[in-house]
Amino acid sequence: MLTPPPIGHSAQLTWQVGAHQTIHLGHTADSPGAVVFSTPNMINLMEHAAREALIPYLEPHEESVGVTIDIQHLAPTPIAAAVRAEAKITNIQKKLIDFEITAFDDAEQIGRGTHRRAVINMNKFTAHLEKKSKKLDTAVILPHRITPNPGELPNFINLIVEIEGPIATITLNRPNKLNAVDVQMTSDLERLVSYLAGHPEIRIVILTGAGRSFCSGDDVKEVGTLDIQTATQLSLRQAQMYLAWEQLPQVFIAAVNGDALGGGCCAAYSCDFRIASTTARFGMPEILLGWAPGYSIAQLTAIVGKARAMELVLTGKIISARTATDWGLVNEVVPHTRLLPAAHKLAQALLATPPIALRETKKLVHADEGPQPKIAYLADTAAYIRCLQTEDAKEGITAFSEKRKPQFKGK
């Protein structure tokens, strides 16, 4: 720590109780029971309040983790109510910090107790975790957070990046592979995200594809060559990379020039706006290859609704740009020759707005979804990897390579 916090320093944190933070108690044939804020989630709220108290005092390579907690859950709180926790520092022993913690809803005190946190070196912590993961068959290390790169524009292999003042135009550039996203393009896009994070003077990003396709999704042939550990890590990296687009200060406009399928459809709806050529098509055909989408089902559902999301991901159907507009997946459809001009017209309209207000408003819209879509990709990837190890998935990859219809036999 740069300077230890003073004894008595405190922090508060307020949440609104969501469905994922509750437990259904006492449900029987004779009683409807009650849905209430669960004890584990109250502890989670308290720990996060204590963490907030320490954040201003930590060095860049430090973090705090919970060591012990002793709490009493005093009263129930119903779903949708506001709950708040206060954590006050009572003692400091080098890297160990003790807290007195309390929790309240708007009616009464609901919890109290004590908590100890330890300040750790994240470099050592991550190194230990990576070493440990090699001993665990199913363990996966999640990708590191994006580090802003304020330096020069990197060299890319599968991207064309053109920057004109506050507008960056990004072209996915594997036209002979229909701009399928492989390991190399994933690395290129991650480095692009780091560059954009370090260059807030770029205010608009226009994403499009080279050739006749916007993006045909993941490179299926390459997926068939990856071991499960590598495939898992790649899926998690891609999910976090797409999710980063909504967290960046730039506004993303997808100029969809052709097919946007699977991961390509995900790339399009991860952008803030979608303008499509009349020749564009959209779909989530992963199920026709034998697996579930590896990421971003929650984001798709937030855009088109549950019924339409079900239709896309369970049938693998491909829809036209006009249909995608009717479903709310696309903002505007224009003739193919007018696609980039339309994207630039929207970009200029956005540039005419106040920069800070634009960034803050984008944050608010994405934050309104709540925390669930931000972590749902973990379940998406887990389902994708389970499916990828089945005989049906192997048949799907083989059939794709042989350009024939797969013969699924799974039960």
C-alpha positions in Angstrom: 0.0 0.0 0.0 1.2 3.5 -0.8 -0.1 4.8 2.5 -2.1 2.7 5.0 -5.7 3.9 5.4 -6.5 5.5 8.8 -8.3 3.5 11.5 -12.0 4.4 11.2 -11.9 4.9 7.5 -15.1 3.4 5.9 -16.9 2.8 2.7 -20.5 2.1 1.8 -22.0 0.1 -1.1 -25.6 -0.1 -2.1 -27.2 -2.8 -4.3 -30.8 -3.5 -5.4 -31.6 -7.1 -4.6 -31.9 -9.0 -7.9 -33.4 -12.4 -8.6 -29.9 -14.0 -8.8 -29.2 -12.8 -5.2 -32.2 -14.4 -3.6 -33.2 -17.8 -2.1 -36.8 -19.2 -2.1 -37.6 -20.4 1.4 -40.3 -22.6 2.7 -42.1 -23.4 -0.6 -44.5 -26.3 -0.1 -47.8 -27.5 -1.3 -49.4 -25.6 1.6 -47.3 -22.5 1.7 -45.9 -20.2 -1.0 -42.9 -19.5 1.1 -40.8 -16.3 0.7 -38.2 -15.0 -1.7 -35.5 -13.1 0.2 -32.0 -11.7 0.0 -29.7 -14.7 0.6 -27.0 -14.8 3.3 -24.1 -15.6 0.9 -25.1 -12.5 -1.1 -25.3 -10.4 2.0 -21.7 -11.5 2.8 -20.8 -10.7 -0.8 -22.1 -7.2 -0.4 -20.2 -6.7 2.9 -16.9 -8.0 1.4 -17.3 -5.7 -1.6 -17.9 -2.7 0.7 -14.6 -3.6 2.5 -12.8 -3.9 -0.8 -14.1 -0.5 -1.9 -12.6 1.0 1.3 -9.1 -0.2 0.4 -9.0 0.5 -3.3 -7.8 4.1 -3.0 -4.8 3.0 -1.0 -3.6 0.1 -3.2 -0.7 0.2 -5.6 -1.3 -0.8 -9.2 0.0 -4.3 -8.7 -2.0 -4.9 -5.5 -5.5 -6.2 -4.7 -7.3 -7.2 -1.5 -8.8 -10.6 -0.8 -11.1 -11.9 2.0 -9.4 -14.0 4.7 -12.1 -14.5 7.4 -15.6 -13.3 8.0 -17.9 -13.7 10.9 -21.4 -12.3 10.4 -24.9 -12.5 11.7 -27.9 -12.3 9.3 -30.4 -10.4 11.4 -33.5 -9.9 9.2 -35.0 -10.8 5.8 -35.1 -8.4 2.8 -37.5 -9.0 -0.1 -36.4 -9.0 -3.8 -36.0 -5.6 -5.5 -35.4 -3.7 -2.2 -32.2 -1.6 -1.8 -29.6 -3.0 0.6 -26.4 -1.2 1.7 -23.3 -2.3 3.6 -20.8 -0.2 5.5 -17.3 -1.5 6.2 -15.2 0.4 8.8 -11.5 -0.3 9.4 -10.8 -1.3 13.1 -7.2 -2.6 13.0 -4.2 -2.8 10.6 -1.4 -5.4 11.0 0.9 -4.8 8.0 -1.0 -6.4 5.1 -3.9 -7.6 7.2 -6.9 -5.2 7.6 -9.8 -5.8 10.0 -13.2 -4.4 9.5 -16.5 -3.9 11.4 -19.3 -4.5 8.9 -23.0 -3.7 9.0 -25.8 -4.1 6.5 -29.2 -2.4 6.3 -32.2 -2.2 4.0 -34.4 0.9 4.1 -36.5 -0.5 7.1 -33.9 -2.0 9.5 -30.5 -3.4 10.1 -30.2 -6.8 8.4 -26.6 -7.9 9.3 -23.5 -7.2 11.3 -20.1 -8.8 11.9 -16.3 -8.6 11.4 -14.2 -9.2 8.4 -10.4 -9.5 7.7 -8.8 -8.8 4.3 -5.3 -9.3 3.1 -3.5 -7.0 0.6 -1.7 -9.2 -2.0 0.7 -8.9 -4.8 -1.3 -9.8 -8.0 1.8 -10.8 -10.0 2.7 -13.4 -7.4 -1.0 -14.4 -7.0 -1.5 -14.9 -10.7 1.8 -16.9 -11.1 0.7 -19.2 -8.3 -2.7 -19.7 -9.9 -1.3 -20.4 -13.3 1.1 -23.0 -11.8 -1.8 -24.6 -9.9 -4.0 -24.7 -13.0 -1.6 -27.0 -14.7 -2.2 -29.6 -12.0 -6.0 -29.5 -12.4 -7.5 -31.1 -15.5 -10.5 -28.8 -16.0 -9.0 -25.6 -14.6 -8.9 -22.5 -16.9 -7.1 -19.2 -16.3 -9.4 -16.4 -17.5 -7.8 -13.8 -19.8 -6.2 -10.8 -18.1 -8.0 -7.5 -18.2 -7.2 -5.3 -21.2 -4.2 -3.0 -20.5 -4.5 0.4 -22.4 -1.8 1.0 -25.0 -1.2 4.7 -25.4 1.6 4.1 -27.9 1.8 3.6 -31.6 -0.7 1.6 -33.6 0.4 -2.0 -33.7 1.0 -4.0 -36.9 -1.9 -6.4 -37.6 -2.0 -9.5 -39.7 -5.8 -10.0 -40.2 -7.1 -6.4 -39.7 -6.9 -3.3 -41.8 -7.0 -0.2 -39.5 -7.5 3.3 -41.0 -7.6 6.3 -38.6 -8.9 9.6 -39.8 -9.1 12.1 -37.0 -11.6 10.8 -34.4 -12.8 7.9 -36.6 -11.2 4.5 -36.9 -12.4 2.1 -39.6 -11.5 -1.5 -38.9 -11.8 -4.1 -41.7 -11.7 -7.8 -40.9 -9.3 -9.0 -43.5 -9.5 -12.7 -44.2 -11.8 -12.5 -47.3 -10.7 -15.9 -48.6 -12.0 -17.4 -45.3 -15.1 -15.2 -45.2 -13.4 -13.3 -42.4 -13.6 -16.2 -40.0 -12.1 -15.4 -36.6 -9.1 -17.6 -35.9 -6.4 -17.5 -33.2 -4.5 -14.8 -35.1 -7.5 -12.5 -35.7 -8.4 -12.9 -32.0 -4.9 -11.7 -31.0 -5.2 -8.8 -33.5 -8.5 -7.7 -32.1 -7.3 -7.9 -28.5 -4.3 -5.7 -29.4 -6.7 -3.3 -31.1 -8.9 -3.1 -28.0 -5.7 -2.2 -25.9 -4.9 0.5 -28.5 -8.4 2.0 -28.4 -8.4 1.9 -24.6 -5.2 4.0 -24.7 -6.5 6.5 -27.3 -9.8 8.1 -26.2 -9.3 10.8 -28.8 -10.6 8.2 -31.2 -14.3 8.6 -30.6 -16.0 6.4 -33.3 -15.1 2.9 -34.5 -16.6 1.6 -37.7 -16.3 -2.2 -38.1 -16.7 -3.9 -41.5 -15.5 -6.9 -43.5 -13.3 -7.4 -46.6 -14.9 -9.1 -49.6 -18.4 -10.5 -49.6 -18.7 -11.4 -45.9 -18.8 -9.4 -42.8 -17.7 -12.3 -40.6 -18.6 -16.0 -40.9 -17.9 -16.6 -37.2 -15.2 -18.8 -35.7 -12.8 -20.7 -38.0 -14.5 -24.1 -37.8 -11.6 -26.0 -39.4 -9.2 -24.5 -36.9 -11.5 -25.3 -34.0 -11.3 -28.9 -35.0 -7.5 -28.9 -34.5 -7.5 -27.3 -31.0 -7.2 -29.3 -27.8 -9.9 -28.6 -25.3 -7.8 -26.5 -23.0 -6.8 -24.2 -25.9 -10.4 -24.1 -27.3 -11.7 -23.1 -23.8 -9.1 -20.4 -23.4 -9.8 -19.1 -26.9 -13.6 -18.9 -26.3 -13.1 -17.0 -23.0 -10.6 -14.6 -24.7 -13.1 -13.9 -27.5 -16.0 -13.4 -25.1 -14.0 -10.9 -23.0 -12.7 -9.1 -26.2 -16.3 -8.6 -27.6 -17.5 -7.5 -24.1 -14.7 -5.0 -24.0 -16.3 -3.1 -26.9 -19.1 -1.9 -24.8 -16.7 -0.8 -22.0 -14.4 1.2 -24.3 -15.0 5.0 -24.6 -15.5 4.8 -28.3 -18.9 4.2 -30.0 -18.9 1.1 -32.2 -20.8 1.0 -35.5 -21.0 -2.3 -37.3 -21.2 -1.7 -41.1 -22.4 -5.2 -42.0 -21.5 -5.8 -45.6 -22.4 -9.5 -45.9 -23.1 -12.6 -43.8 -22.7 -12.1 -40.0 -23.0 -15.6 -38.7 -22.2 -17.2 -35.3 -19.3 -15.3 -33.8 -19.7 -12.8 -36.7 -23.3 -12.1 -35.6 -21.9 -11.7 -32.1 -19.3 -9.2 -33.3 -22.1 -7.2 -35.0 -24.4 -7.1 -31.9 -21.5 -6.3 -29.6 -21.3 -3.0 -31.4 -23.5 -0.1 -30.3 -25.1 0.4 -33.7 -25.6 -1.9 -36.7 -26.1 -0.6 -40.2 -26.6 -3.5 -42.8 -26.3 -3.8 -46.5 -29.4 -5.2 -48.3 -27.1 -8.2 -49.0 -26.3 -8.9 -45.4 -27.7 -11.9 -43.5 -27.6 -12.8 -39.8 -27.7 -16.1 -37.9 -26.4 -18.2 -35.1 -25.9 -21.6 -36.8 -23.6 -23.2 -34.2 -26.3 -25.8 -33.2 -26.2 -27.1 -36.8 -22.5 -27.9 -36.2 -23.1 -29.7 -33.0 -22.5 -27.1 -30.3 -23.9 -24.2 -28.4 -22.8 -20.6 -29.0 -19.6 -20.0 -27.0 -20.5 -16.5 -25.8 -22.9 -13.6 -25.7 -26.3 -15.3 -25.7 -27.4 -12.9 -22.9 -26.4 -9.9 -25.1 -28.4 -11.3 -28.0 -31.4 -11.9 -25.8 -31.2 -8.3 -24.5 -31.4 -7.0 -28.0 -34.0 -9.1 -29.8 -35.9 -10.6 -26.8 -36.2 -14.2 -25.6 -38.5 -15.5 -28.3 -36.4 -14.3 -31.2 -33.2 -15.4 -29.5 -34.6 -18.9 -29.1 -35.5 -18.9 -32.7 -32.0 -18.0 -33.8 -30.0 -20.2 -31.5 -32.2 -23.3 -31.4 -32.9 -23.5 -35.1 -29.8 -22.0 -36.6 -31.9 -20.2 -39.1 -30.4 -17.3 -41.1 -32.4 -14.2 -41.6 -32.2 -11.3 -44.0 -31.2 -7.8 -43.1 -34.8 -6.6 -43.4 -36.0 -9.3 -41.0 -33.1 -8.4 -38.7 -34.3 -4.8 -38.7 -37.9 -6.0 -37.8 -36.5 -8.0 -34.9 -34.5 -5.0 -33.6 -31.1 -6.6 -34.4 -30.3 -3.9 -37.0 -30.8 -0.2 -36.8 -30.9 0.6 -40.5 -30.7 -1.2 -43.9 -29.2 0.6 -46.9 -28.1 -0.3 -50.5 -24.7 -2.0 -50.5 -23.0 1.0 -52.2 -24.3 3.3 -49.5 -23.2 1.2 -46.5 -19.9 3.0 -45.5 -21.3 6.4 -46.4 -24.3 5.7 -44.1 -21.9 4.6 -41.3 -19.9 7.8 -41.7 -23.1 9.9 -41.7 -24.0 8.3 -38.3 -20.5 8.8 -37.1 -20.6 12.5 -37.9 -24.0 12.9 -36.1 -22.4 11.3 -33.0 -19.3 13.5 -33.3 -21.6 16.5 -33.1 -22.7 15.5 -29.6 -20.6 16.4 -26.4 -17.8 13.8 -26.0 -18.1 13.3 -22.3 -21.9 13.1 -22.4 -21.7 10.6 -25.3 -19.3 8.3 -23.3 -21.3 8.6 -20.1 -24.6 7.9 -21.8 -23.1 4.8 -23.5 -22.0 3.5 -20.1 -25.5 4.0 -18.6 -27.2 2.1 -21.4 -24.9 -0.9 -21.0 -24.9 -0.7 -17.2 -28.8 -0.9 -17.2 -28.6 -4.6 -18.3 -27.2 -5.4 -14.8 -24.3 -7.7 -14.0 -25.7 -11.0 -15.3 -24.9 -10.5 -19.1 -21.3 -9.5 -18.2 -20.6 -13.0 -16.6 -23.0 -15.1 -18.6 -20.2 -16.0 -21.1 -18.7 -18.3 -18.5 -21.8 -20.5 -18.7 -21.8 -20.1 -22.5 -18.3 -21.3 -22.8 -18.8 -24.2 -20.4 -21.7 -25.5 -22.5 -19.8 -24.9 -25.8 -16.8 -27.0 -24.5 -19.1 -29.8 -23.2 -20.7 -30.0 -26.7 -17.3 -29.7 -28.5 -16.2 -32.9 -26.9 -19.2 -34.9 -28.3 -19.2 -37.2 -31.3 -21.9 -34.9 -32.8 -19.5 -31.9 -32.7 -16.8 -34.0 -34.4 -19.3 -35.0 -37.0 -20.3 -31.3 -37.5 -16.7 -30.2 -38.0 -16.1 -33.1 -40.5 -19.2 -32.4 -42.4 -18.3 -28.7 -42.6 -14.9 -29.6 -44.0 -16.4 -32.0 -46.5 -19.2 -29.5 -47.4 -22.0 -32.0 -46.6 -25.0 -32.2 -44.2 -24.0 -33.7 -40.8 -25.5 -36.9 -39.5 -26.0 -36.4 -35.8 -26.5 -39.5 -33.6 -26.3 -38.1 -30.0 -29.0 -38.7 -27.5 
